[in-house]
């Protein structure tokens, strides 16, 4: 049997990015995720009946759950409201989600005020103009590879991954490493044996 105590995380981020991801202390306190173009690939599938279909990546979902386990509050803030998004958020057990948002800045400001989080300790990942007011204020601004040029221009980090294809998980992993929680969570996954 392998010596699990010797296992080291395989992920590596640039030191300057890790420092940025630490915010004003030892890690970000919360992270805002857009949905269309970040948690999905941005394409909208609309049936004749008006029902929307979206594809989510399981890696992103697990990353959001890991953030919550580490005490970093994941916040969903999306301009659209759909049963598919509400179902995904519910399935992940996320407590903070805002749907059909027209003014993301006002909604996120209210959310972080309620959580006692400053902008310096907030990470944001977005892909289009409605996310810009959040990105320019965030302690860590990120964008997926398929983001609009104006979003990439203000981002501290542009993922090599597309929205809906792991970009959100990359941000989750970055925040977990910067906060010091990543190795603990990884080793916890490796040692989950049923005691019965």
Secondary structure, DSSP 4 states (H G I P E B T S, - for coil): ---GGG--------HHHHHHTTTTTTS-SEEEE-STTTTS-S--EE-TTS-EE----HHHHHHHHHHHHTT-EEEEE-S---HHHHHHHHHHT-SEEE-S-S-HHHHHHHHHHHHT--GGGEEEE--SGGGHHHHTTSSEEEE-TTS-HHHHHH-SEE-SSPTTTTHHHHHHHHHHHHHT-HHHHHHHHHT-----
